[in-house]
């Protein structure tokens, strides 16, 4: 599952987010923690994907530095779950100042 998710997210990053050098994924207890690495080596705050039972459906939570934890988010589609690429677009839209994403 980790390889599949990593491949999908890195493909999306290459297609849509040229600021990213790569995406890092680590799995733990039903969650995938995702960090984007910029070309200068800086890492974007992690996002957390919640496995929803099938490889193409995940919930998304953004990291809130002020709280030191994650908060579930509704994706731009209006749904609480979506494709991992949609979750990456949501996070990158916030962190890379592209709210239209």
C-alpha positions in Angstrom: 0.0 0.0 0.0 2.8 2.4 0.9 4.5 1.9 -2.5 1.2 2.4 -4.4 0.4 5.6 -2.5 3.9 7.0 -2.8 3.9 6.4 -6.6 0.5 8.1 -7.0 1.4 11.1 -4.9 4.8 11.6 -6.6 3.2 11.3 -10.0 0.7 14.0 -9.0 3.4 16.2 -7.6 5.4 16.0 -10.8 2.2 16.8 -12.9 0.9 19.7 -10.8 3.3 20.9 -8.2 6.7 21.8 -9.8 7.8 23.3 -6.5 8.0 19.8 -5.0 11.1 17.7 -5.4 9.4 14.6 -4.0 6.7 13.4 -1.6 7.5 11.3 1.5 5.0 8.8 2.9 5.1 6.8 6.1 2.3 4.5 7.2 1.2 4.0 10.8 -2.0 2.4 12.3 -4.3 3.1 9.4 -2.9 6.5 8.6 -0.4 7.7 6.0 1.7 10.7 7.0 2.6 12.7 3.9 5.3 15.4 3.7 6.2 17.4 0.6 9.9 18.2 0.1 10.7 21.4 -1.8 13.6 21.6 -4.2 15.7 23.4 -1.6 15.2 20.5 0.9 12.7 22.3 3.1 9.8 20.1 4.1 6.2 21.2 4.1 4.2 20.4 7.3 2.8 16.9 7.2 -0.7 16.0 6.2 -2.4 12.9 7.4 -4.4 10.6 5.2 -6.9 8.2 6.8 -7.4 4.9 5.0 -11.0 4.4 4.1 -10.9 0.8 3.1 -9.9 1.1 -0.6 -6.7 2.4 -2.1 -8.4 5.3 -4.0 -10.4 6.7 -1.0 -8.7 8.5 1.9 -9.8 11.1 4.5 -7.5 14.2 4.9 -6.4 16.0 8.0 -4.1 19.0 7.9 -1.4 19.6 10.6 -2.2 22.6 12.8 1.1 23.9 14.3 -0.7 26.0 16.9 -2.4 22.9 18.2 0.4 20.6 17.6 -2.0 18.1 16.0 -4.1 17.2 13.0 -7.6 18.3 12.2 -9.9 16.6 9.7 -10.7 18.7 6.7 -13.4 18.6 4.0 -11.9 18.4 0.6 -12.7 21.0 -2.1 -15.2 18.6 -3.6 -17.2 19.0 -0.4 -16.7 15.4 0.7 -14.7 14.2 3.7 -12.9 11.6 1.6 -11.3 11.5 -1.8 -8.5 10.3 -4.0 -5.0 10.7 -2.5 -4.2 13.1 -5.3 -7.1 15.3 -4.2 -5.7 15.3 -0.7 -2.3 16.3 -1.9 -3.8 19.1 -4.0 -5.7 20.4 -1.0 -2.5 20.5 1.2 -0.3 22.0 -1.5 -3.0 24.6 -2.2 -2.8 25.7 1.4 1.0 25.5 1.9 2.1 26.7 -1.5 -0.4 29.6 -1.7 -2.5 28.3 -4.4 -6.1 28.3 -3.0 -7.6 27.5 -6.3 -6.3 24.0 -5.9 
